[in-house]
Amino acid sequence: MLKISINETKDQTVLRVEGKLIAPWTEELENAWQHLAKTLGDQALCLDIRSTTFVDQNGLRILGKIIRVANADVLADSPLTRQFAEQARQIEQNHDERKQL
């Protein structure tokens, strides 16, 4: 089960991802992100993964893309969620390096 919620204030938008980020729900996050990216503008994005319990490879790729494209701050409060954030950043960095070759 995956829950995706978006909370907007005048200062920032929070994209909260809760539960297991696995297929077919990775597609739902991708769709939510694409819609949000169109409306985000210059507003700061905070990616809250504190209640995320598992992330597959495609989920890590999507999280990494969100972090990179929006320069998002990541809320991760446990060793597990901090590991998800680091893996997402690493996957996206490796993807960018391959594109440069």
OpenMM code with the backbone's topology and positions (N, CA, C; nanometers):
from openmm import Vec3, app, unit

residues = "MET LEU LYS ILE SER ILE ASN GLU THR LYS ASP GLN THR VAL LEU ARG VAL GLU GLY LYS LEU ILE ALA PRO TRP THR GLU GLU LEU GLU ASN ALA TRP GLN HIS LEU ALA LYS THR LEU GLY ASP GLN ALA LEU CYS LEU ASP ILE ARG SER THR THR PHE VAL ASP GLN ASN GLY LEU ARG ILE LEU GLY LYS ILE ILE ARG VAL ALA ASN ALA ASP VAL LEU ALA ASP SER PRO LEU THR ARG GLN PHE ALA GLU GLN ALA ARG GLN ILE GLU GLN ASN HIS ASP GLU ARG LYS GLN LEU".split()
positions = [
    Vec3(0.0842, -0.1174, 0.0000),
    Vec3(0.0000, 0.0000, 0.0000),
    Vec3(0.0888, 0.1238, 0.0000),
    Vec3(0.0486, 0.2237, -0.0758),
    Vec3(0.1227, 0.3490, -0.0842),
    Vec3(0.0247, 0.4637, -0.0727),
    Vec3(0.0616, 0.5643, 0.0043),
    Vec3(-0.0176, 0.6859, 0.0153),
    Vec3(0.0704, 0.8024, -0.0270),
    Vec3(0.0189, 0.8823, -0.1195),
    Vec3(0.0892, 1.0009, -0.1672),
    Vec3(0.0011, 1.1202, -0.1335),
    Vec3(0.0583, 1.2177, -0.0643),
    Vec3(-0.0184, 1.3383, -0.0344),
    Vec3(0.0660, 1.4612, -0.0618),
    Vec3(-0.0018, 1.5684, -0.0979),
    Vec3(0.0643, 1.6942, -0.1291),
    Vec3(0.0001, 1.8021, -0.0436),
    Vec3(0.0826, 1.8710, 0.0342),
    Vec3(0.0359, 1.9806, 0.1184),
    Vec3(0.1092, 2.1067, 0.0763),
    Vec3(0.0313, 2.2067, 0.0387),
    Vec3(0.0904, 2.3318, -0.0083),
    Vec3(0.0655, 2.4434, 0.0923),
    Vec3(0.1707, 2.5209, 0.1198),
    Vec3(0.1586, 2.6441, 0.1957),
    Vec3(0.2131, 2.7546, 0.1066),
    Vec3(0.2114, 2.8769, 0.1568),
    Vec3(0.2641, 2.9852, 0.0736),
    Vec3(0.4158, 2.9764, 0.0586),
    Vec3(0.4843, 2.9083, 0.1533),
    Vec3(0.6300, 2.9003, 0.1508),
    Vec3(0.6855, 2.7753, 0.0836),
    Vec3(0.6122, 2.6651, 0.0930),
    Vec3(0.6653, 2.5404, 0.0377),
    Vec3(0.5540, 2.4409, 0.0086),
    Vec3(0.5914, 2.3402, -0.0685),
    Vec3(0.5034, 2.2273, -0.0958),
    Vec3(0.5695, 2.1037, -0.0379),
    Vec3(0.4900, 2.0227, 0.0317),
    Vec3(0.5404, 1.8979, 0.0885),
    Vec3(0.4774, 1.7820, 0.0118),
    Vec3(0.5644, 1.6985, -0.0441),
    Vec3(0.5214, 1.5754, -0.1104),
    Vec3(0.5531, 1.4618, -0.0145),
    Vec3(0.4486, 1.4004, 0.0409),
    Vec3(0.4659, 1.2954, 0.1413),
    Vec3(0.4390, 1.1595, 0.0777),
    Vec3(0.5330, 1.0674, 0.0982),
    Vec3(0.5226, 0.9317, 0.0455),
    Vec3(0.5238, 0.8365, 0.1651),
    Vec3(0.4161, 0.7584, 0.1777),
    Vec3(0.4016, 0.6688, 0.2925),
    Vec3(0.3740, 0.5260, 0.2456),
    Vec3(0.4424, 0.4304, 0.3057),
    Vec3(0.4199, 0.2898, 0.2741),
    Vec3(0.5274, 0.2347, 0.1827),
    Vec3(0.4890, 0.1356, 0.1026),
    Vec3(0.5826, 0.0673, 0.0127),
    Vec3(0.5790, 0.1306, -0.1259),
    Vec3(0.6938, 0.1775, -0.1694),
    Vec3(0.7064, 0.2382, -0.3021),
    Vec3(0.7567, 0.1312, -0.3983),
    Vec3(0.6619, 0.0523, -0.4471),
    Vec3(0.6912, -0.0593, -0.5379),
    Vec3(0.5896, -0.0560, -0.6524),
    Vec3(0.6212, -0.1310, -0.7597),
    Vec3(0.5262, -0.1418, -0.8712),
    Vec3(0.3970, -0.2033, -0.8188),
    Vec3(0.2840, -0.1582, -0.8620),
    Vec3(0.2529, -0.0574, -0.9622),
    Vec3(0.2450, 0.0848, -0.9063),
    Vec3(0.2711, 0.1026, -0.7769),
    Vec3(0.2540, 0.2344, -0.7146),
    Vec3(0.3639, 0.3321, -0.7529),
    Vec3(0.4768, 0.2825, -0.8021),
    Vec3(0.5801, 0.3749, -0.8486),
    Vec3(0.5267, 0.4604, -0.9624),
    Vec3(0.4415, 0.4018, -1.0452),
    Vec3(0.3810, 0.4758, -1.1553),
    Vec3(0.2905, 0.5879, -1.1023),
    Vec3(0.2218, 0.5614, -0.9928),
    Vec3(0.1363, 0.6639, -0.9319),
    Vec3(0.2202, 0.7812, -0.8814),
    Vec3(0.3356, 0.7513, -0.8200),
    Vec3(0.4231, 0.8591, -0.7743),
    Vec3(0.4775, 0.9371, -0.8930),
    Vec3(0.5155, 0.8681, -0.9987),
    Vec3(0.5661, 0.9345, -1.1196),
    Vec3(0.4602, 1.0303, -1.1746),
    Vec3(0.3356, 0.9844, -1.1814),
    Vec3(0.2271, 1.0687, -1.2320),
    Vec3(0.2028, 1.1886, -1.1405),
    Vec3(0.2017, 1.1652, -1.0100),
    Vec3(0.1812, 1.2746, -0.9141),
    Vec3(0.2941, 1.3761, -0.9254),
    Vec3(0.4180, 1.3276, -0.9391),
    Vec3(0.5323, 1.4177, -0.9511),
    Vec3(0.5240, 1.4994, -1.0798),
    Vec3(0.4908, 1.4364, -1.1913),
    Vec3(0.4826, 1.5089, -1.3181),
    Vec3(0.3776, 1.6196, -1.3107),
    Vec3(0.2653, 1.5916, -1.2491),
    Vec3(0.1619, 1.6932, -1.2335),
    Vec3(0.2101, 1.8056, -1.1411),
    Vec3(0.2714, 1.7687, -1.0299),
    Vec3(0.3201, 1.8676, -0.9332),
    Vec3(0.4301, 1.9538, -0.9938),
    Vec3(0.5193, 1.8944, -1.0702),
    Vec3(0.6313, 1.9682, -1.1291),
    Vec3(0.5819, 2.0803, -1.2199),
    Vec3(0.4703, 2.0588, -1.2858),
    Vec3(0.4143, 2.1603, -1.3756),
    Vec3(0.3623, 2.2816, -1.2993),
    Vec3(0.3222, 2.2629, -1.1757),
    Vec3(0.2610, 2.3711, -1.0986),
    Vec3(0.3517, 2.4268, -0.9895),
    Vec3(0.4671, 2.3664, -0.9692),
    Vec3(0.5547, 2.4030, -0.8579),
    Vec3(0.6154, 2.5420, -0.8725),
    Vec3(0.6567, 2.5770, -0.9926),
    Vec3(0.7191, 2.7068, -1.0142),
    Vec3(0.8458, 2.7222, -0.9313),
    Vec3(0.8598, 2.8354, -0.8638),
    Vec3(0.9783, 2.8627, -0.7809),
    Vec3(0.9607, 2.8184, -0.6366),
    Vec3(0.8479, 2.7594, -0.6060),
    Vec3(0.8206, 2.7203, -0.4680),
    Vec3(0.9116, 2.6047, -0.4249),
    Vec3(0.9566, 2.6102, -0.3001),
    Vec3(1.0423, 2.5052, -0.2454),
    Vec3(0.9625, 2.3760, -0.2291),
    Vec3(1.0310, 2.2637, -0.2543),
    Vec3(0.9681, 2.1326, -0.2370),
    Vec3(1.0385, 2.0581, -0.1255),
    Vec3(0.9581, 1.9994, -0.0401),
    Vec3(1.0089, 1.9130, 0.0659),
    Vec3(0.9539, 1.7734, 0.0389),
    Vec3(1.0413, 1.6760, 0.0253),
    Vec3(1.0031, 1.5368, 0.0011),
    Vec3(1.0087, 1.4640, 0.1350),
    Vec3(0.8929, 1.4262, 0.1857),
    Vec3(0.8818, 1.3608, 0.3165),
    Vec3(0.8686, 1.2106, 0.2964),
    Vec3(0.9756, 1.1376, 0.3309),
    Vec3(0.9724, 0.9909, 0.3178),
    Vec3(0.9818, 0.9228, 0.4544),
    Vec3(0.9512, 0.9969, 0.5609),
    Vec3(0.9650, 0.9427, 0.6965),
    Vec3(0.8777, 0.8210, 0.7217),
    Vec3(0.7673, 0.8073, 0.6503),
    Vec3(0.6782, 0.6925, 0.6706),
    Vec3(0.6860, 0.5923, 0.5561),
    Vec3(0.7933, 0.5993, 0.4788),
    Vec3(0.8147, 0.5041, 0.3701),
    Vec3(0.8834, 0.3808, 0.4282),
    Vec3(0.8298, 0.2629, 0.3977),
    Vec3(0.8806, 0.1395, 0.4578),
    Vec3(0.9638, 0.0536, 0.3637),
    Vec3(0.9492, 0.0743, 0.2327),
    Vec3(1.0280, -0.0021, 0.1350),
    Vec3(1.0267, 0.0745, 0.0033),
    Vec3(1.1384, 0.0694, -0.0695),
    Vec3(1.1474, 0.1343, -0.2000),
    Vec3(1.2208, 0.0411, -0.2960),
    Vec3(1.1583, 0.0111, -0.4107),
    Vec3(1.2277, -0.0713, -0.5097),
    Vec3(1.3154, 0.0181, -0.5987),
    Vec3(1.3856, -0.0415, -0.6935),
    Vec3(1.4806, 0.0329, -0.7768),
    Vec3(1.4136, 0.1451, -0.8558),
    Vec3(1.2976, 0.1170, -0.9120),
    Vec3(1.2283, 0.2198, -0.9880),
    Vec3(1.1830, 0.3331, -0.8954),
    Vec3(1.1397, 0.2980, -0.7758),
    Vec3(1.1021, 0.3989, -0.6777),
    Vec3(1.2206, 0.4862, -0.6402),
    Vec3(1.3379, 0.4265, -0.6232),
    Vec3(1.4585, 0.5040, -0.5930),
    Vec3(1.4917, 0.5989, -0.7070),
    Vec3(1.4723, 0.5534, -0.8301),
    Vec3(1.4985, 0.6379, -0.9466),
    Vec3(1.4063, 0.7593, -0.9472),
    Vec3(1.2788, 0.7362, -0.9175),
    Vec3(1.1823, 0.8461, -0.9165),
    Vec3(1.2133, 0.9435, -0.8026),
    Vec3(1.2420, 0.8907, -0.6849),
    Vec3(1.2786, 0.9781, -0.5724),
    Vec3(1.4015, 1.0612, -0.6076),
    Vec3(1.5004, 0.9973, -0.6693),
    Vec3(1.6220, 1.0681, -0.7091),
    Vec3(1.5932, 1.1789, -0.8084),
    Vec3(1.5035, 1.1513, -0.9034),
    Vec3(1.4671, 1.2528, -1.0013),
    Vec3(1.3983, 1.3714, -0.9340),
    Vec3(1.3086, 1.3435, -0.8402),
    Vec3(1.2395, 1.4501, -0.7681),
    Vec3(1.3395, 1.5353, -0.6914),
    Vec3(1.4324, 1.4703, -0.6230),
    Vec3(1.5332, 1.5421, -0.5442),
    Vec3(1.6160, 1.6316, -0.6350),
    Vec3(1.6590, 1.5790, -0.7485),
    Vec3(1.7464, 1.6547, -0.8389),
    Vec3(1.6720, 1.7680, -0.9097),
    Vec3(1.5597, 1.7366, -0.9704),
    Vec3(1.4886, 1.8350, -1.0514),
    Vec3(1.4364, 1.9502, -0.9665),
    Vec3(1.3804, 1.9182, -0.8497),
    Vec3(1.3212, 2.0224, -0.7648),
    Vec3(1.4187, 2.0748, -0.6603),
    Vec3(1.5407, 2.0178, -0.6578),
    Vec3(1.6355, 2.0526, -0.5511),
    Vec3(1.5650, 2.0396, -0.4162),
    Vec3(1.4935, 1.9294, -0.4002),
    Vec3(1.4069, 1.9082, -0.2850),
    Vec3(1.4853, 1.8785, -0.1580),
    Vec3(1.4370, 1.9351, -0.0482),
    Vec3(1.4831, 1.8937, 0.0835),
    Vec3(1.4150, 1.7616, 0.1127),
    Vec3(1.4866, 1.6711, 0.1792),
    Vec3(1.4309, 1.5398, 0.2101),
    Vec3(1.4160, 1.5255, 0.3607),
    Vec3(1.2960, 1.4875, 0.4038),
    Vec3(1.2722, 1.4568, 0.5440),
    Vec3(1.2832, 1.3058, 0.5600),
    Vec3(1.3865, 1.2627, 0.6301),
    Vec3(1.4111, 1.1212, 0.6579),
    Vec3(1.4588, 1.1137, 0.8023),
    Vec3(1.3900, 1.0361, 0.8856),
    Vec3(1.4187, 1.0418, 1.0289),
    Vec3(1.4666, 0.9113, 1.0917),
    Vec3(1.4944, 0.8123, 1.0106),
    Vec3(1.5424, 0.6843, 1.0637),
    Vec3(1.6574, 0.6364, 0.9761),
    Vec3(1.7347, 0.5410, 1.0255),
    Vec3(1.8411, 0.4875, 0.9396),
    Vec3(1.7869, 0.4341, 0.8070),
    Vec3(1.6696, 0.3724, 0.8098),
    Vec3(1.6122, 0.3163, 0.6874),
    Vec3(1.5752, 0.4259, 0.5881),
    Vec3(1.5042, 0.5281, 0.6328),
    Vec3(1.4629, 0.6329, 0.5393),
    Vec3(1.5810, 0.7184, 0.4944),
    Vec3(1.6806, 0.7352, 0.5807),
    Vec3(1.8016, 0.8057, 0.5367),
    Vec3(1.8752, 0.7243, 0.4306),
    Vec3(1.8715, 0.5924, 0.4430),
    Vec3(1.9324, 0.5058, 0.3416),
    Vec3(1.8572, 0.5184, 0.2082),
    Vec3(1.7240, 0.5217, 0.2134),
    Vec3(1.6462, 0.5413, 0.0912),
    Vec3(1.6868, 0.6712, 0.0225),
    Vec3(1.6986, 0.7789, 0.1008),
    Vec3(1.7353, 0.9095, 0.0444),
    Vec3(1.8738, 0.9040, -0.0189),
    Vec3(1.9680, 0.8426, 0.0487),
    Vec3(2.1044, 0.8342, -0.0042),
    Vec3(2.1092, 0.7487, -0.1310),
    Vec3(2.0384, 0.6370, -0.1307),
    Vec3(2.0350, 0.5510, -0.2493),
    Vec3(1.9705, 0.6238, -0.3672),
    Vec3(1.8653, 0.6999, -0.3415),
    Vec3(1.7984, 0.7750, -0.4481),
    Vec3(1.8930, 0.8790, -0.5073),
    Vec3(1.9643, 0.9492, -0.4212),
    Vec3(2.0612, 1.0481, -0.4707),
    Vec3(2.1704, 0.9803, -0.5525),
    Vec3(2.2174, 0.8648, -0.5075),
    Vec3(2.3240, 0.7928, -0.5754),
    Vec3(2.2782, 0.7415, -0.7112),
    Vec3(2.1590, 0.6867, -0.7180),
    Vec3(2.1064, 0.6370, -0.8454),
    Vec3(2.0955, 0.7514, -0.9453),
    Vec3(2.0447, 0.8648, -0.9017),
    Vec3(2.0293, 0.9795, -0.9905),
    Vec3(2.1657, 1.0329, -1.0328),
    Vec3(2.2616, 1.0352, -0.9418),
    Vec3(2.3969, 1.0822, -0.9753),
    Vec3(2.4608, 0.9883, -1.0778),
    Vec3(2.4472, 0.8577, -1.0593),
    Vec3(2.5000, 0.7619, -1.1545),
    Vec3(2.4337, 0.7764, -1.2909),
    Vec3(2.3042, 0.8041, -1.2914),
    Vec3(2.2314, 0.8246, -1.4168),
    Vec3(2.2858, 0.9467, -1.4901),
    Vec3(2.3082, 1.0555, -1.4166),
    Vec3(2.3618, 1.1775, -1.4774),
    Vec3(2.5019, 1.1550, -1.5324),
    Vec3(2.5843, 1.0805, -1.4610),
    Vec3(2.7213, 1.0530, -1.5062),
    Vec3(2.7201, 0.9715, -1.6351),
    Vec3(2.6304, 0.8750, -1.6465),
    Vec3(2.6206, 0.7939, -1.7690),
    Vec3(2.5761, 0.8791, -1.8865),
    Vec3(2.4876, 0.9760, -1.8632),
    Vec3(2.4412, 1.0630, -1.9694),
    Vec3(2.5546, 1.1514, -2.0215),
    Vec3(2.6504, 1.1865, -1.9371),
    Vec3(2.7601, 1.2728, -1.9762),
    Vec3(2.8638, 1.1988, -2.0614),
    Vec3(2.8667, 1.0676, -2.0491),
    Vec3(2.9630, 0.9885, -2.1258),
    Vec3(2.9172, 0.9823, -2.2660),
] * unit.nanometer
topology = app.Topology()
chain = topology.addChain("A")
for resn in residues:
    res = topology.addResidue(resn, chain)
    for name in ("N", "CA", "C"):
        topology.addAtom(name, app.Element.getBySymbol(name[0]), res)
